[in-house]
Amino acid sequence: MDRVSTGIVALDKILDGGLPKSSTILLVGRPGTGKTILAHQMMFKNVENQNKLLYLSTLAEPQIKIMKYQQQFSFFNTDKVSKNVIYKDLGGVLRKQGSTQTMKLIESFLKEYQPEMVFIDTIKAFSDIIPDSIEFREFILDLSVRLTTWGCTTILLGEYSEQDIEIRPESAIADGIIYLYGTEEKRQQKRYLRILKMRGTNHFNGEAVFKISNDGISVFPRLNPMVIKQDYIQYSIKVPTGVSKLDELMEGGIPLASTTLITGPSGSGKTMVALSFALVAIRSGIKTVFVSFEENPLQIINNFMQIGNDIRPYIDQGILHIVYVSPVELDVDEHVYRIQELVREIGAQRLIIDSISSFEIGMSDKVKYTDYIWALTDYFKANGITVLLTHEMHGSLNPSAMTKHGISFVADNLLLLSFKEDGGTLKRYLRVVKMRGSCHSTELKELIVNKNGVLIR
């Protein structure tokens, strides 16, 4: 099936390649959810050499206002207006002469411009003019057939809630429905997009976060938790942790493309072990992404300095990428998507996240939190990336209660860090609790952090 791009790469992926060509799509949501912006972004991204696109306004916002506000976005191309992007008004004829004459006017525009795409803003105006539901349904069906006959991909905008959509006749006639909505949260409004229907498309279900900026709409698809068959054969290949004695405890190091979770109380050395893992990788030229929610890049650089290593040359060479986001500003959907894209773009083979406890802070739904950690590790494992996560543990050192919300099950390897008092001195200790598909020592070993790095004895 031929596809028409939405102009947004992530949205095209959700739609399995884009909108079906010559289909009729409802783009709906309450006022202010971003329908007009998305419609214009689609429109200007699909303008090619000689093709034409038609934007028909009805009884909604005046065209002069629509163009004024849309010009603020970088995708708006003034040079294409009137040449390729044609704005026409149906409101006057619809209000004074009714739906029959309006249909004739639309037909004349189709003959004159032969557009590739047609946008009608808003289709709800027709239902206000045609109060009889049967007559309105016939009108929408006739409109859809005529536009499809002309080979147009049609986007019908409408101010509907999700409850409205379920009972609207145009919902049954449309080939697809894209629903935009928002939620008010303490710090900011969050915007979501869902594909409620898309004929002939194996689209991705569920909500996707989107944001509006000067560049228009950016979509961040949610991670999809899937059970991927684990290939334990690859676990025979081990990668070094950067701590030689730890490699011995793990009988050679961390299995390639596995997920390691380091958990322990604050100050137990989780970040320092993570830094050692990063250091041994970048020294071998392996591209590594280090994601921090607790320390900014300057602090991380300083931490490496404390153990006698200057990582700035590796950053300059593009071998090490440090990503920092404050937990207060964290939008999990967006951030995870950006991490995925960065790892893919630079070809990273190592990913370190310090710490996943911050994901918990950024998500009120703890079931969703568990799903995200599972889906995150699942995604990178499937792509051959070796992942190390740190997690702050509070209270019990019982291995069965090492992490909240049951996230320990996502880890292939689990390291437990702890404190013990010895003669008035507080000492750090490490134990390898589990290694999936690998043999390992379970001995409790002292962990030492000094200017020479991380040592185990």
C-alpha positions in Angstrom: 0.0 0.0 0.0 1.3 3.5 -0.9 1.9 5.8 2.0 1.8 9.5 2.6 4.2 10.9 5.2 2.9 12.8 8.2 6.1 14.8 8.2 7.0 13.4 11.6 9.3 10.4 11.5 8.2 8.9 14.8 4.5 9.3 13.8 5.2 7.6 10.5 6.7 4.7 12.4 3.6 4.4 14.6 1.6 4.3 11.4 3.8 1.6 9.9 5.0 4.0 7.2 2.6 6.8 7.1 -1.1 7.4 6.2 -2.6 5.1 3.5 -2.7 7.1 0.3 -6.2 8.3 -0.9 -7.6 7.5 2.6 -9.9 9.8 4.6 -8.5 10.5 8.1 -10.3 12.2 11.0 -7.9 14.4 13.0 -9.8 15.1 16.2 -9.5 16.5 19.7 -10.8 19.2 21.9 -9.9 22.9 21.0 -6.2 23.7 21.7 -4.9 20.2 21.4 -2.7 20.9 18.3 -4.9 19.7 15.4 -4.3 22.7 13.2 -0.5 22.6 13.8 -0.3 18.9 13.0 -2.4 19.4 9.8 -0.1 22.2 8.6 3.0 20.3 9.4 1.7 17.4 7.3 0.8 19.8 4.6 4.1 21.6 4.3 6.1 18.5 4.6 4.3 17.0 1.6 4.8 19.9 -0.7 6.8 18.8 -3.7 7.7 20.4 -7.0 4.4 20.9 -8.8 1.9 19.1 -6.5 -0.9 21.1 -4.9 -2.5 20.8 -1.4 -5.8 22.3 -0.5 -6.7 23.7 2.9 -10.5 24.4 3.2 -11.7 26.4 6.2 -15.4 26.3 7.2 -16.9 28.2 10.1 -13.9 27.9 12.4 -10.9 30.2 12.6 -10.6 32.8 9.8 -7.9 32.0 7.2 -6.0 35.1 7.9 -5.6 34.1 11.5 -4.7 30.5 10.7 -1.9 31.7 8.4 -0.7 34.3 10.9 -0.3 31.8 13.7 1.1 29.0 11.6 3.8 31.3 10.2 5.5 31.1 13.7 6.6 27.6 12.9 9.8 26.7 11.0 8.0 24.3 8.7 5.8 27.1 7.3 7.0 28.1 3.8 5.6 31.4 2.6 6.9 30.8 -0.9 4.6 27.7 -1.3 1.5 29.6 -0.3 -0.9 30.2 -3.3 1.5 28.2 -5.6 1.4 24.8 -3.9 -0.6 25.3 -0.7 -4.0 26.7 -1.6 -6.2 28.2 1.1 -9.9 28.4 0.3 -13.0 29.3 2.4 -16.2 27.3 2.5 -17.8 29.1 5.3 -19.7 31.8 3.4 -21.3 29.3 1.0 -22.0 26.8 3.7 -23.7 29.3 6.0 -25.8 31.0 3.2 -26.4 28.3 0.6 -26.1 25.0 2.6 -24.3 21.7 2.1 -25.4 21.0 -1.5 -23.8 24.2 -2.9 -20.8 23.7 -0.6 -20.2 20.2 -2.2 -20.4 21.8 -5.6 -17.8 24.3 -4.6 -15.5 21.6 -3.3 -15.9 19.7 -6.6 -14.9 22.9 -8.5 -11.8 23.2 -6.4 -10.9 19.6 -7.0 -11.2 20.1 -10.8 -9.2 23.4 -10.7 -6.3 22.3 -8.5 -6.3 18.5 -8.6 -4.7 18.4 -5.1 -2.7 15.5 -3.7 -4.1 16.2 -0.2 -7.2 18.0 1.1 -7.6 19.4 4.6 -11.1 20.5 5.9 -11.1 22.6 9.0 -13.5 21.8 10.6 -15.8 19.0 9.5 -17.9 19.7 12.7 -19.3 22.8 11.0 -21.1 20.6 8.5 -22.9 18.7 11.3 -24.0 22.0 12.8 -25.5 23.0 9.4 -27.0 19.6 8.7 -28.8 18.7 11.9 -30.4 15.5 10.5 -28.0 12.6 11.3 -28.9 10.5 8.3 -28.5 13.5 5.9 -25.2 14.3 7.5 -24.0 10.7 7.2 -24.9 10.7 3.5 -23.0 14.0 3.0 -19.9 12.7 4.7 -20.0 9.5 2.7 -20.5 11.4 -0.6 -17.6 13.7 0.3 -15.3 10.8 1.1 -16.2 9.0 -2.1 -15.6 12.1 -4.3 -12.3 12.9 -2.7 -11.1 9.3 -3.0 -12.2 9.2 -6.6 -9.9 12.2 -7.2 -7.1 10.3 -5.5 -6.9 12.8 -2.6 -5.6 11.9 0.8 -8.1 13.7 3.0 -7.7 15.1 6.6 -10.9 16.1 8.3 -10.3 18.2 11.5 -12.9 18.1 14.2 -13.4 19.3 17.8 -14.5 16.1 19.4 -13.8 14.4 22.7 -13.1 10.7 22.8 -16.7 10.1 23.9 -18.0 12.1 20.9 -16.0 10.0 18.5 -17.7 6.8 19.5 -21.1 8.0 18.4 -20.2 10.3 15.4 -21.2 8.9 11.9 -18.0 10.3 10.4 -16.0 7.9 12.6 -17.5 4.9 10.9 -16.9 6.3 7.4 -13.4 7.5 8.0 -10.5 5.1 7.2 -8.5 6.4 10.2 -8.8 8.4 13.4 -6.0 10.3 15.0 -7.0 11.6 18.5 -5.1 14.4 20.3 -5.7 15.1 23.9 -3.9 16.6 27.0 -3.7 16.2 30.7 -3.1 18.9 33.3 -0.3 18.0 35.7 1.4 19.9 38.5 4.4 21.1 36.5 3.1 21.2 33.0 0.4 20.1 30.5 1.2 16.8 28.9 0.0 16.1 25.4 -0.9 12.7 24.0 -1.7 11.2 20.6 -3.5 7.9 19.9 -4.4 6.1 16.7 -7.9 5.0 17.3 -8.4 3.5 13.9 -6.4 3.0 10.7 -7.7 0.7 8.0 -5.1 -1.4 6.2 -2.3 -0.5 8.7 -0.6 -2.5 11.4 -0.3 0.6 13.5 1.1 0.8 17.0 -1.5 1.0 19.7 -1.5 3.0 22.9 -0.7 6.6 23.7 2.3 8.5 22.5 3.6 11.7 24.1 4.0 14.8 21.8 5.4 18.3 22.3 4.9 21.5 20.4 7.9 23.7 19.8 8.9 26.3 17.1 9.6 23.3 14.8 6.1 22.0 15.2 5.0 18.7 16.8 7.5 16.1 17.9 6.1 12.7 18.8 7.7 10.3 21.3 6.2 6.8 21.0 5.9 4.8 24.2 8.1 1.8 24.6 6.4 -1.5 23.9 7.1 -4.2 26.4 7.6 -7.5 24.6 9.0 -10.8 25.6 12.0 -11.4 23.3 13.5 -14.9 23.3 16.9 -14.6 25.0 19.8 -16.1 23.2 22.0 -17.4 26.1 24.6 -18.5 23.6 25.8 -14.9 23.4 26.3 -14.9 27.1 29.5 -16.9 26.6 31.1 -13.7 25.4 32.1 -11.5 28.4 33.0 -7.9 28.5 35.2 -6.4 31.2 33.6 -4.4 34.1 36.8 -2.3 34.6 37.3 -3.9 38.0 39.5 -6.9 37.6 38.5 -8.7 40.8 34.8 -8.2 39.9 35.5 -9.8 36.5 36.9 -12.8 38.4 33.7 -13.0 40.5 31.7 -13.0 37.4 34.0 -15.5 35.7 35.1 -13.2 33.0 33.0 -10.1 33.2 29.5 -9.1 32.1 27.8 -11.2 29.4 27.6 -9.3 26.1 24.2 -7.7 25.3 22.9 -8.3 28.8 21.5 -6.0 31.4 23.2 -5.5 34.7 21.5 -3.8 37.7 23.7 -2.4 40.5 21.6 -1.7 43.6 22.6 -0.4 47.0 22.1 2.5 49.4 23.3 6.1 48.7 27.1 6.3 48.9 27.8 2.6 48.5 29.7 3.1 45.3 27.2 2.4 42.5 28.2 5.3 40.4 31.9 4.6 40.8 31.4 1.0 39.5 29.4 2.4 36.6 32.2 4.9 35.8 34.7 2.0 35.8 32.5 0.1 33.4 32.4 3.2 31.1 36.1 3.8 31.4 37.2 0.3 30.3 34.9 0.6 27.3 35.9 4.0 26.0 39.6 3.1 26.4 39.0 0.4 23.9 37.3 2.8 21.5 33.8 1.4 22.3 31.2 4.1 21.9 29.3 4.6 25.2 26.3 6.6 26.3 26.3 7.7 30.0 22.9 8.9 31.2 22.8 10.8 34.5 19.8 12.2 36.4 21.8 13.1 39.5 25.1 14.7 38.3 25.7 17.1 35.4 28.5 16.5 32.9 31.0 18.6 34.8 30.4 16.6 38.0 30.8 13.4 36.1 34.1 14.6 34.5 35.3 15.5 38.0 34.3 12.1 39.3 36.6 10.5 36.7 39.3 12.9 37.7 39.0 11.8 41.3 40.0 8.3 40.3 42.9 9.6 38.1 41.3 9.7 34.7 40.6 12.6 32.3 37.7 11.6 30.0 37.5 14.9 28.1 39.5 13.6 25.1 37.0 10.7 24.7 34.1 13.2 24.8 35.8 15.4 22.2 36.4 12.3 19.9 32.7 11.3 20.2 33.5 8.0 22.0 31.7 9.0 25.2 28.4 10.9 25.2 27.1 12.2 28.5 23.4 12.9 28.7 22.1 14.8 31.8 18.4 15.6 32.6 17.2 16.9 36.0 14.6 14.5 37.5 12.4 17.6 38.1 12.3 18.2 34.3 12.2 14.5 33.3 9.5 13.5 30.8 10.1 9.7 30.6 8.5 9.1 27.2 10.5 11.8 25.5 13.8 11.0 27.3 13.7 7.3 26.6 13.0 7.9 23.0 15.9 10.4 22.7 18.3 7.8 24.4 17.2 5.2 21.9 17.8 7.6 19.0 21.3 8.7 20.3 22.4 5.1 20.8 21.3 4.2 17.3 22.8 7.3 15.6 26.3 7.0 17.1 26.4 3.2 17.1 27.0 2.9 20.8 27.6 -0.6 22.2 27.4 0.4 25.9 24.6 2.2 27.8 24.8 3.3 31.4 21.9 4.9 33.2 22.6 6.4 36.7 20.0 5.9 38.1 16.7 4.4 37.2 15.3 5.6 40.5 14.8 8.9 38.8 12.4 7.2 36.3 10.3 6.4 39.3 10.3 10.0 40.4 9.2 11.1 36.9 6.3 8.6 36.7 3.3 8.6 39.0 2.0 5.3 37.5 4.3 2.6 39.1 2.9 -0.2 36.9 3.9 1.9 33.9 7.3 2.5 35.5 7.9 -1.3 35.7 6.8 -1.7 32.1 9.2 1.1 31.0 12.2 -0.5 32.7 11.3 -3.8 31.2 10.8 -2.4 27.7 13.9 -0.3 27.9 16.2 -3.2 28.7 14.3 -5.4 26.2 14.8 -3.0 23.4 18.6 -2.6 23.9 19.1 -6.3 24.5 17.4 -7.0 21.1 19.9 -4.6 19.5 23.0 -6.1 21.1 23.7 -3.3 23.5 25.3 -4.1 26.9 23.4 -2.1 29.5 24.3 -1.2 33.1 21.7 0.4 35.4 22.1 1.8 38.9 19.3 1.9 41.5 19.2 3.3 45.0 17.9 0.9 47.6 16.4 1.9 50.9 16.0 -0.3 53.9 16.3 -4.1 53.8 19.4 -5.7 52.2 17.4 -8.9 51.6 18.0 -9.8 48.0 14.3 -10.5 47.5 13.5 -6.8 48.4 16.4 -5.1 46.6 14.3 -3.0 44.3 10.8 -1.5 44.5 8.0 -2.4 42.2 9.6 -5.7 41.2 12.0 -4.3 38.7 14.9 -6.7 39.7 13.4 -9.3 37.4 14.4 -7.3 34.3 18.1 -7.6 35.1 20.2 -10.5 33.7 22.9 -9.7 36.3 22.3 -8.3 39.8 25.0 -6.7 42.0 24.3 -5.8 45.6 26.3 -3.1 47.3 26.1 -2.5 51.0 27.8 -1.0 54.1 29.1 -2.7 57.2 30.6 -1.2 60.3 34.0 -2.7 61.2 35.8 -1.4 64.3 34.2 2.0 64.0 34.9 2.2 60.3 32.1 2.0 57.7 33.2 -0.3 54.9 31.6 -0.9 51.5 30.9 -4.4 50.3 29.8 -6.0 47.0 28.1 -9.3 46.2 27.1 -10.8 42.8 23.6 -12.0 43.5 22.7 -13.4 40.1 23.9 -13.9 36.6 21.4 -15.3 34.1 22.9 -18.1 32.1 26.4 -17.8 33.7 28.2 -19.2 36.7 29.5 -16.7 39.3 30.8 -16.4 42.8 28.4 -15.3 45.6 31.1 -14.3 48.1 30.8 -11.0 49.9 33.8 -8.9 49.0 35.0 -5.5 50.3 34.7 -2.6 47.8 37.3 0.1 47.9 37.2 3.4 46.1 40.3 5.6 46.1 42.4 7.8 43.8 43.5 4.6 41.9 39.9 3.8 41.1 37.6 0.9 42.2 39.2 -2.1 43.8 37.8 -5.4 45.3 39.6 -7.4 47.9 
